[in-house]
Each structure stands twice: as C-alpha cells, then as structure tokens.
Amino acid sequence: MGEAELNGLELVGYYPGVVGKITEIHATYYYENWSFDVSFETQVGTELSEFIRDFEEDKDGFWVATIDGKFAGAIAIDGSEADKEGARLRWFIVPPEFQGRGVGGILIKRAIDFCREVNSRKVYLWTFEGLDEARSLYEREGFRLTQEHDVHQWGQDIKEQKFQLDL
C-alpha cells in the first residue's frame, strides 16, 4: 500500500444518506458477483438501519472511509452482545474501485482497535466461503475460522463461515 494511494483518506462516522449508500453497495456487489436476491438487500438495509437507530457510543462503532470526499468503504462493530458472544464486525465493504489500495486493512484495524478500547474480549464476524480477499485481511489480523456450515439463503447455497479474534 503506497501512501500516495491513500492521500485524501478520512475515516468519518454517520452522515445523512450513508445507510442507503452502504445498503446499495452491498446489494449491487453481492448481486453482480454472487447472484444474491432481494432478501439480502432488505436484510442489510433493515439491520443496518436498526443498528444506526439504536447506536450506543460506549459499545458500538461505525466508520466510513472516504477518499477525496467519495465513499470508499465502511465497517461497523455491533457491541449489543459483546458480554456474551463477543463484539460483532458487520457491514464491512470496500467498493471495487477502491479495493487493493489498503482501505479495507485500515477499516479492520480501526474496528479491532475500538474493540480493545471498550475492553471486548473477542470479536467475530459471519461471512461465506469464496470471499478470499476479505478472508486474507481477517486472517492477517489474527481472526481464525471457528465454524462453517452449508446454508441456503439470499437465493443461493453458500458455505457460511464464522471467524473469531480473541483479544
């Protein structure tokens, strides 16, 4: 990752329209690359909206990466079950035009740092087999695969995977 590639990068929080933007990018990316159906878009939109509405600064985290003012990625930490299950990393996405430039690594590091700051004992995420670039980011940060199973959801048969990082 060259520093010139990330000139103009800023991490910001919520701003008007960003819930729709994150939902749109998820829906488009996963439809075009994995043929996910409308149930995926509506799940992302509903759950992300509820998360933002119920956001609690002392346990939840939400970061949007921008480069020269353009949306370049997002990530969230849902701390609602942190005491039981762990903090959950969610809605991590970097649009294709910004992939391979280090944005994803910066977002993941920020999310993990936040989990440490609020004394979470572990952080986990759900994903599915085939997202190799994202998986390599997770594993580089110390996440390990703890569960996987076949499931039919979002109009597809996928192998769902859970990754966890003990802090």
MDAnalysis code that builds the backbone (N, CA, C; Angstrom):
import MDAnalysis as mda
import numpy as np

u = mda.Universe.empty(501, n_residues=167, atom_resindex=np.repeat(np.arange(167), 3), trajectory=True)
u.add_TopologyAttr("name", ["N", "CA", "C"] * 167)
u.add_TopologyAttr("resid", np.arange(1, 168))
u.add_TopologyAttr("resname", ["MET", "GLY", "GLU", "ALA", "GLU", "LEU", "ASN", "GLY", "LEU", "GLU", "LEU", "VAL", "GLY", "TYR", "TYR", "PRO", "GLY", "VAL", "VAL", "GLY", "LYS", "ILE", "THR", "GLU", "ILE", "HIS", "ALA", "THR", "TYR", "TYR", "TYR", "GLU", "ASN", "TRP", "SER", "PHE", "ASP", "VAL", "SER", "PHE", "GLU", "THR", "GLN", "VAL", "GLY", "THR", "GLU", "LEU", "SER", "GLU", "PHE", "ILE", "ARG", "ASP", "PHE", "GLU", "GLU", "ASP", "LYS", "ASP", "GLY", "PHE", "TRP", "VAL", "ALA", "THR", "ILE", "ASP", "GLY", "LYS", "PHE", "ALA", "GLY", "ALA", "ILE", "ALA", "ILE", "ASP", "GLY", "SER", "GLU", "ALA", "ASP", "LYS", "GLU", "GLY", "ALA", "ARG", "LEU", "ARG", "TRP", "PHE", "ILE", "VAL", "PRO", "PRO", "GLU", "PHE", "GLN", "GLY", "ARG", "GLY", "VAL", "GLY", "GLY", "ILE", "LEU", "ILE", "LYS", "ARG", "ALA", "ILE", "ASP", "PHE", "CYS", "ARG", "GLU", "VAL", "ASN", "SER", "ARG", "LYS", "VAL", "TYR", "LEU", "TRP", "THR", "PHE", "GLU", "GLY", "LEU", "ASP", "GLU", "ALA", "ARG", "SER", "LEU", "TYR", "GLU", "ARG", "GLU", "GLY", "PHE", "ARG", "LEU", "THR", "GLN", "GLU", "HIS", "ASP", "VAL", "HIS", "GLN", "TRP", "GLY", "GLN", "ASP", "ILE", "LYS", "GLU", "GLN", "LYS", "PHE", "GLN", "LEU", "ASP", "LEU"])
u.atoms.positions = np.array([
    [0.861, -1.174, 0.000],
    [0.000, 0.000, 0.000],
    [0.898, 1.224, 0.000],
    [0.863, 1.964, -1.067],
    [1.633, 3.192, -1.128],
    [0.866, 4.335, -0.494],
    [1.599, 5.223, 0.154],
    [0.945, 6.344, 0.823],
    [0.211, 7.231, -0.177],
    [0.745, 7.367, -1.376],
    [0.088, 8.203, -2.384],
    [-1.291, 7.658, -2.736],
    [-1.444, 6.315, -2.653],
    [-2.722, 5.709, -2.984],
    [-3.811, 6.102, -1.981],
    [-3.424, 6.489, -0.771],
    [-4.399, 6.800, 0.261],
    [-4.429, 8.279, 0.614],
    [-3.819, 9.106, -0.210],
    [-3.941, 10.552, 0.002],
    [-5.414, 10.913, -0.018],
    [-5.822, 11.732, 0.893],
    [-7.217, 12.151, 0.944],
    [-8.120, 11.215, 1.706],
    [-7.569, 10.137, 2.282],
    [-8.385, 9.186, 3.048],
    [-8.768, 9.787, 4.390],
    [-10.043, 9.662, 4.723],
    [-10.552, 10.096, 6.018],
    [-11.494, 9.035, 6.544],
    [-11.502, 8.828, 7.855],
    [-12.497, 7.969, 8.483],
    [-13.488, 8.885, 9.187],
    [-14.752, 8.746, 8.816],
    [-15.812, 9.558, 9.398],
    [-16.878, 8.622, 9.947],
    [-17.840, 9.178, 10.663],
    [-18.944, 8.396, 11.189],
    [-20.180, 8.549, 10.314],
    [-21.312, 8.416, 10.956],
    [-22.586, 8.539, 10.249],
    [-22.726, 9.913, 9.593],
    [-23.327, 9.910, 8.418],
    [-23.780, 11.149, 7.775],
    [-25.051, 10.812, 6.996],
    [-25.913, 11.783, 6.753],
    [-27.175, 11.512, 6.064],
    [-26.954, 10.840, 4.707],
    [-27.671, 9.756, 4.479],
    [-27.588, 9.018, 3.230],
    [-26.656, 7.832, 3.254],
    [-25.810, 7.726, 4.280],
    [-24.805, 6.663, 4.273],
    [-25.411, 5.271, 4.483],
    [-26.517, 5.178, 5.201],
    [-27.166, 3.864, 5.367],
    [-27.620, 3.349, 3.999],
    [-28.233, 4.226, 3.208],
    [-28.650, 3.848, 1.866],
    [-27.473, 3.510, 0.969],
    [-26.393, 4.273, 1.098],
    [-25.184, 4.041, 0.292],
    [-24.582, 2.675, 0.591],
    [-24.435, 2.349, 1.873],
    [-23.861, 1.056, 2.263],
    [-24.764, -0.086, 1.801],
    [-26.068, 0.101, 1.953],
    [-27.016, -0.927, 1.507],
    [-26.919, -1.112, -0.002],
    [-26.886, -0.011, -0.740],
    [-26.796, -0.079, -2.205],
    [-25.522, -0.792, -2.656],
    [-24.404, -0.461, -2.054],
    [-23.143, -1.068, -2.480],
    [-23.130, -2.559, -2.151],
    [-23.621, -2.929, -0.965],
    [-23.741, -4.359, -0.641],
    [-24.639, -5.066, -1.658],
    [-25.838, -4.516, -1.883],
    [-26.812, -5.156, -2.766],
    [-26.254, -5.332, -4.178],
    [-25.656, -4.287, -4.704],
    [-25.119, -4.334, -6.069],
    [-23.956, -5.314, -6.169],
    [-23.008, -5.206, -5.252],
    [-21.831, -6.072, -5.299],
    [-22.217, -7.552, -5.193],
    [-23.049, -7.863, -4.214],
    [-23.374, -9.272, -3.998],
    [-24.355, -9.814, -5.029],
    [-25.128, -8.975, -5.666],
    [-25.958, -9.418, -6.782],
    [-25.075, -9.700, -7.996],
    [-24.206, -8.744, -8.329],
    [-23.367, -8.888, -9.524],
    [-22.359, -10.023, -9.413],
    [-21.828, -10.254, -8.215],
    [-20.770, -11.250, -8.053],
    [-21.227, -12.591, -7.503],
    [-22.367, -12.626, -6.807],
    [-22.824, -13.864, -6.160],
    [-24.290, -14.173, -6.404],
    [-24.964, -13.337, -7.193],
    [-26.383, -13.520, -7.535],
    [-27.308, -13.539, -6.318],
    [-26.943, -12.807, -5.259],
    [-27.827, -12.723, -4.098],
    [-29.105, -11.995, -4.501],
    [-30.225, -12.442, -3.941],
    [-31.511, -11.867, -4.304],
    [-31.906, -10.704, -3.394],
    [-33.130, -10.240, -3.568],
    [-33.625, -9.070, -2.848],
    [-33.632, -9.276, -1.333],
    [-33.713, -10.515, -0.882],
    [-33.722, -10.749, 0.570],
    [-32.416, -10.286, 1.217],
    [-31.316, -10.322, 0.483],
    [-30.039, -9.843, 1.016],
    [-30.077, -8.328, 1.196],
    [-30.503, -7.619, 0.168],
    [-30.570, -6.155, 0.245],
    [-31.487, -5.708, 1.380],
    [-32.643, -6.332, 1.500],
    [-33.574, -5.914, 2.548],
    [-33.044, -6.247, 3.940],
    [-32.321, -7.357, 4.074],
    [-31.720, -7.692, 5.374],
    [-30.654, -6.667, 5.746],
    [-29.774, -6.346, 4.815],
    [-28.732, -5.347, 5.091],
    [-29.376, -4.018, 5.466],
    [-30.328, -3.562, 4.670],
    [-30.966, -2.270, 4.916],
    [-31.682, -2.218, 6.255],
    [-32.416, -3.268, 6.568],
    [-33.162, -3.310, 7.827],
    [-32.234, -3.355, 9.030],
    [-31.285, -4.293, 9.017],
    [-30.408, -4.474, 10.179],
    [-29.467, -3.289, 10.369],
    [-28.958, -2.727, 9.291],
    [-28.084, -1.560, 9.413],
    [-28.867, -0.355, 9.926],
    [-30.077, -0.165, 9.433],
    [-30.922, 0.942, 9.916],
    [-31.196, 0.819, 11.406],
    [-31.522, -0.397, 11.847],
    [-31.784, -0.622, 13.273],
    [-30.529, -0.370, 14.101],
    [-29.386, -0.788, 13.600],
    [-28.120, -0.569, 14.299],
    [-27.847, 0.922, 14.477],
    [-27.995, 1.687, 13.410],
    [-27.745, 3.133, 13.479],
    [-28.755, 3.794, 14.424],
    [-30.005, 3.382, 14.350],
    [-31.036, 3.962, 15.222],
    [-30.726, 3.708, 16.696],
    [-30.246, 2.514, 17.012],
    [-30.013, 2.115, 18.404],
    [-28.561, 2.279, 18.850],
    [-27.748, 2.929, 18.047],
    [-26.305, 3.070, 18.267],
    [-25.988, 3.595, 19.674],
    [-25.053, 2.908, 20.339],
    [-24.575, 3.331, 21.665],
    [-23.060, 3.503, 21.595],
    [-22.606, 4.743, 21.754],
    [-21.188, 5.085, 21.584],
    [-20.233, 4.257, 22.424],
    [-20.651, 3.863, 23.619],
    [-19.738, 3.149, 24.503],
    [-19.549, 1.686, 24.135],
    [-20.343, 1.156, 23.193],
    [-20.164, -0.247, 22.814],
    [-20.226, -0.513, 21.310],
    [-20.752, 0.438, 20.537],
    [-20.870, 0.261, 19.089],
    [-19.893, 1.175, 18.362],
    [-19.429, 0.720, 17.223],
    [-18.538, 1.524, 16.402],
    [-19.014, 1.541, 14.961],
    [-18.785, 2.656, 14.280],
    [-19.209, 2.794, 12.888],
    [-18.267, 3.766, 12.188],
    [-17.623, 3.280, 11.127],
    [-16.659, 4.097, 10.394],
    [-16.906, 4.002, 8.898],
    [-16.821, 5.145, 8.265],
    [-16.926, 5.237, 6.818],
    [-15.618, 5.827, 6.314],
    [-15.006, 5.148, 5.353],
    [-13.796, 5.667, 4.717],
    [-14.209, 6.500, 3.514],
    [-13.616, 7.674, 3.402],
    [-13.809, 8.495, 2.206],
    [-12.434, 8.846, 1.646],
    [-12.368, 8.949, 0.360],
    [-11.154, 9.418, -0.309],
    [-11.575, 10.594, -1.173],
    [-11.013, 11.733, -0.861],
    [-11.375, 12.981, -1.549],
    [-12.891, 13.175, -1.554],
    [-13.515, 12.840, -0.420],
    [-14.950, 13.037, -0.254],
    [-15.833, 11.949, -0.838],
    [-15.248, 10.953, -1.512],
    [-16.030, 9.867, -2.116],
    [-16.060, 8.665, -1.172],
    [-17.219, 8.019, -1.076],
    [-17.375, 6.824, -0.265],
    [-16.386, 5.763, -0.735],
    [-15.535, 5.275, 0.193],
    [-14.515, 4.291, -0.170],
    [-14.593, 3.026, 0.683],
    [-15.571, 2.945, 1.593],
    [-15.717, 1.735, 2.383],
    [-16.373, 2.020, 3.717],
    [-16.768, 0.946, 4.387],
    [-17.414, 1.072, 5.692],
    [-17.214, -0.195, 6.494],
    [-17.351, -0.042, 7.808],
    [-17.274, -1.166, 8.734],
    [-17.989, -0.752, 10.014],
    [-18.525, -1.727, 10.719],
    [-19.194, -1.441, 11.986],
    [-18.851, -2.519, 12.998],
    [-18.936, -2.144, 14.255],
    [-18.843, -3.081, 15.370],
    [-20.151, -2.977, 16.142],
    [-20.868, -4.090, 16.186],
    [-22.109, -4.182, 16.951],
    [-21.748, -4.788, 18.303],
    [-21.845, -3.980, 19.338],
    [-21.471, -4.422, 20.677],
    [-22.634, -4.883, 21.527],
    [-23.810, -5.060, 20.932],
    [-25.005, -5.388, 21.715],
    [-24.896, -6.718, 22.457],
    [-24.099, -7.651, 21.946],
    [-23.930, -8.951, 22.609],
    [-22.477, -9.173, 23.038],
    [-21.732, -8.094, 23.194],
    [-20.299, -8.200, 23.474],
    [-19.999, -8.996, 24.739],
    [-20.831, -8.865, 25.759],
    [-20.581, -9.586, 27.013],
    [-20.821, -11.081, 26.889],
    [-21.668, -11.491, 25.959],
    [-21.998, -12.913, 25.790],
    [-21.197, -13.530, 24.652],
    [-21.543, -13.123, 23.440],
    [-20.986, -13.715, 22.227],
    [-19.681, -13.058, 21.787],
    [-19.522, -11.793, 22.099],
    [-18.394, -11.001, 21.623],
    [-18.919, -9.854, 20.786],
    [-18.045, -8.929, 20.432],
    [-18.410, -7.828, 19.549],
    [-18.479, -8.373, 18.128],
    [-19.464, -7.918, 17.371],
    [-19.654, -8.441, 16.012],
    [-19.238, -7.413, 14.973],
    [-18.316, -7.803, 14.116],
    [-17.895, -6.982, 12.994],
    [-18.926, -7.168, 11.879],
    [-19.457, -6.040, 11.362],
    [-20.529, -6.126, 10.371],
    [-20.377, -5.065, 9.287],
    [-21.088, -5.277, 8.202],
    [-21.237, -4.323, 7.091],
    [-19.903, -3.803, 6.568],
    [-18.930, -4.699, 6.537],
    [-17.607, -4.351, 6.012],
    [-17.667, -4.447, 4.490],
    [-17.388, -3.342, 3.846],
    [-17.372, -3.349, 2.373],
    [-16.470, -2.234, 1.867],
    [-15.789, -2.540, 0.793],
    [-14.992, -1.553, 0.062],
    [-15.426, -1.681, -1.398],
    [-15.946, -0.613, -2.000],
    [-16.366, -0.699, -3.404],
    [-15.206, -1.125, -4.304],
    [-15.515, -1.878, -5.368],
    [-14.447, -2.396, -6.242],
    [-13.429, -1.357, -6.685],
    [-13.858, -0.122, -6.956],
    [-12.904, 0.886, -7.443],
    [-11.891, 1.315, -6.383],
    [-12.128, 0.956, -5.115],
    [-11.187, 1.301, -4.053],
    [-10.488, 0.075, -3.465],
    [-10.816, -1.115, -3.951],
    [-10.182, -2.328, -3.443],
    [-8.718, -2.382, -3.863],
    [-7.905, -3.045, -3.037],
    [-6.485, -3.206, -3.341],
    [-5.642, -1.982, -3.023],
    [-6.210, -1.005, -2.331],
    [-5.484, 0.234, -2.023],
    [-5.212, 0.392, -0.535],
    [-5.591, -0.601, 0.281],
    [-5.323, -0.543, 1.714],
    [-6.474, -0.038, 2.559],
    [-7.584, 0.340, 1.929],
    [-8.722, 0.878, 2.667],
    [-9.291, -0.171, 3.622],
    [-9.465, -1.391, 3.132],
    [-10.021, -2.459, 3.968],
    [-9.176, -2.742, 5.198],
    [-7.871, -2.772, 5.026],
    [-6.976, -3.012, 6.158],
    [-7.074, -1.911, 7.205],
    [-7.179, -0.672, 6.758],
    [-7.312, 0.457, 7.685],
    [-8.624, 0.350, 8.452],
    [-9.704, 0.011, 7.754],
    [-11.005, -0.123, 8.425],
    [-10.991, -1.252, 9.456],
    [-10.438, -2.392, 9.092],
    [-10.414, -3.523, 10.035],
    [-9.562, -3.183, 11.255],
    [-8.411, -2.588, 11.043],
    [-7.567, -2.195, 12.174],
    [-8.310, -1.229, 13.104],
    [-9.028, -0.271, 12.537],
    [-9.771, 0.688, 13.363],
    [-10.838, -0.021, 14.184],
    [-11.540, -0.961, 13.567],
    [-12.593, -1.705, 14.261],
    [-12.013, -2.540, 15.401],
    [-10.887, -3.208, 15.164],
    [-10.251, -4.024, 16.209],
    [-9.728, -3.128, 17.330],
    [-9.117, -2.016, 16.971],
    [-8.650, -1.072, 17.998],
    [-9.812, -0.620, 18.885],
    [-10.950, -0.330, 18.267],
    [-12.125, 0.076, 19.040],
    [-12.539, -1.031, 20.013],
    [-12.541, -2.265, 19.557],
    [-12.909, -3.389, 20.434],
    [-11.972, -3.466, 21.634],
    [-10.709, -3.229, 21.405],
    [-9.755, -3.210, 22.522],
    [-10.035, -2.034, 23.455],
    [-10.336, -0.868, 22.869],
    [-10.613, 0.337, 23.671],
    [-11.801, 0.144, 24.610],
    [-12.816, -0.598, 24.168],
    [-14.007, -0.811, 25.002],
    [-13.936, -2.141, 25.755],
    [-12.742, -2.751, 25.764],
    [-12.469, -3.974, 26.527],
    [-13.299, -5.176, 26.124],
    [-13.564, -5.324, 24.837],
    [-14.206, -6.544, 24.352],
    [-13.192, -7.677, 24.451],
    [-13.651, -8.828, 24.851],
    [-12.757, -9.987, 24.966],
    [-12.536, -10.685, 23.631],
    [-13.530, -10.560, 22.741],
    [-13.389, -11.163, 21.418],
    [-14.262, -10.419, 20.424],
    [-13.923, -10.596, 19.159],
    [-14.692, -10.021, 18.058],
    [-14.887, -11.124, 17.022],
    [-16.073, -11.177, 16.452],
    [-16.360, -12.218, 15.468],
    [-17.109, -11.617, 14.285],
    [-17.162, -12.387, 13.219],
    [-17.910, -11.988, 12.036],
    [-18.422, -13.225, 11.325],
    [-19.503, -13.048, 10.584],
    [-20.036, -14.085, 9.712],
    [-19.779, -13.668, 8.274],
    [-19.329, -14.608, 7.479],
    [-19.086, -14.378, 6.058],
    [-19.404, -15.679, 5.333],
    [-18.921, -15.838, 4.129],
    [-19.135, -17.097, 3.428],
    [-17.919, -17.429, 2.576],
    [-17.784, -18.712, 2.284],
    [-16.650, -19.200, 1.513],
    [-16.626, -18.562, 0.127],
    [-15.437, -18.128, -0.281],
    [-15.262, -17.559, -1.603],
    [-14.814, -16.109, -1.590],
    [-14.956, -15.449, -0.458],
    [-14.516, -14.054, -0.348],
    [-13.050, -14.040, 0.107],
    [-12.188, -14.514, -0.770],
    [-10.792, -14.774, -0.419],
    [-10.006, -13.525, -0.030],
    [-10.231, -12.409, -0.710],
    [-9.509, -11.176, -0.370],
    [-9.856, -10.733, 1.053],
    [-11.143, -10.752, 1.379],
    [-11.569, -10.364, 2.728],
    [-11.021, -11.356, 3.754],
    [-11.091, -12.640, 3.436],
    [-10.589, -13.645, 4.371],
    [-9.115, -13.415, 4.678],
    [-8.328, -13.070, 3.666],
    [-6.900, -12.835, 3.918],
    [-6.699, -11.627, 4.832],
    [-7.551, -10.593, 4.711],
    [-7.480, -9.456, 5.630],
    [-7.786, -9.909, 7.060],
    [-8.840, -10.695, 7.211],
    [-9.213, -11.170, 8.553],
    [-8.081, -11.991, 9.171],
    [-7.553, -12.921, 8.396],
    [-6.508, -13.798, 8.924],
    [-5.227, -13.029, 9.229],
    [-4.912, -12.023, 8.432],
    [-3.735, -11.184, 8.691],
    [-3.840, -10.488, 10.049],
    [-5.075, -10.173, 10.462],
    [-5.307, -9.516, 11.749],
    [-5.481, -10.509, 12.898],
    [-5.394, -11.807, 12.607],
    [-5.445, -12.816, 13.654],
    [-6.768, -13.543, 13.812],
    [-7.753, -13.243, 12.977],
    [-9.013, -13.986, 13.033],
    [-8.761, -15.420, 12.607],
    [-9.528, -16.338, 13.200],
    [-9.431, -17.733, 12.794],
    [-10.831, -18.282, 12.548],
    [-10.925, -19.193, 11.604],
    [-12.185, -19.835, 11.266],
    [-12.598, -20.732, 12.425],
    [-13.803, -20.523, 12.968],
    [-14.269, -21.314, 14.115],
    [-15.495, -22.163, 13.799],
    [-16.226, -21.818, 12.757],
    [-17.410, -22.589, 12.369],
    [-17.638, -22.443, 10.879],
    [-18.222, -23.465, 10.285],
    [-18.724, -23.340, 8.931],
    [-19.792, -24.392, 8.694],
    [-20.771, -24.015, 7.898],
    [-21.862, -24.931, 7.570],
    [-22.530, -24.469, 6.278],
    [-23.157, -25.418, 5.601],
    [-23.882, -25.109, 4.376],
    [-25.248, -24.550, 4.734],
    [-25.674, -23.550, 3.968],
    [-26.965, -22.915, 4.219],
    [-27.530, -22.406, 2.891],
    [-28.847, -22.373, 2.796],
    [-29.497, -21.755, 1.643],
    [-30.085, -20.442, 2.125],
    [-29.509, -19.349, 1.648],
    [-30.043, -18.032, 1.982],
    [-29.702, -17.064, 0.862],
    [-30.466, -15.984, 0.801],
    [-30.284, -14.944, -0.200],
    [-30.382, -15.502, -1.624],
    [-31.147, -16.602, -1.753],
    [-31.370, -17.219, -3.052],
    [-30.243, -18.108, -3.531],
    [-29.281, -18.409, -2.665],
    [-28.117, -19.204, -3.060],
    [-27.773, -20.250, -1.998],
    [-27.062, -21.289, -2.427],
    [-26.461, -22.240, -1.496],
    [-25.048, -21.750, -1.230],
    [-24.742, -21.485, 0.021],
    [-23.416, -20.981, 0.383],
    [-22.889, -21.743, 1.587],
    [-21.583, -21.671, 1.765],
    [-20.953, -22.209, 2.971],
    [-20.674, -21.015, 3.878],
    [-21.522, -20.861, 4.904],
    [-21.386, -19.755, 5.835],
    [-20.224, -20.050, 6.784],
    [-19.476, -19.005, 7.118],
    [-18.297, -19.162, 7.963],
    [-18.279, -18.120, 9.070],
    [-17.851, -18.563, 10.243],
    [-17.672, -17.646, 11.362],
    [-16.180, -17.561, 11.656],
    [-15.689, -16.322, 11.739],
    [-14.304, -16.057, 12.120],
    [-14.305, -15.326, 13.449],
    [-13.315, -15.626, 14.278],
    [-13.244, -15.015, 15.592],
    [-11.808, -14.591, 15.909],
    [-11.712, -13.495, 16.638],
    [-10.431, -12.998, 17.113],
    [-10.547, -12.794, 18.620],
    [-9.702, -13.509, 19.370],
    [-9.656, -13.310, 20.817],
    [-8.712, -12.152, 21.105],
    [-9.172, -11.220, 21.927],
    [-8.364, -10.025, 22.216],
    [-7.678, -10.129, 23.560],
])
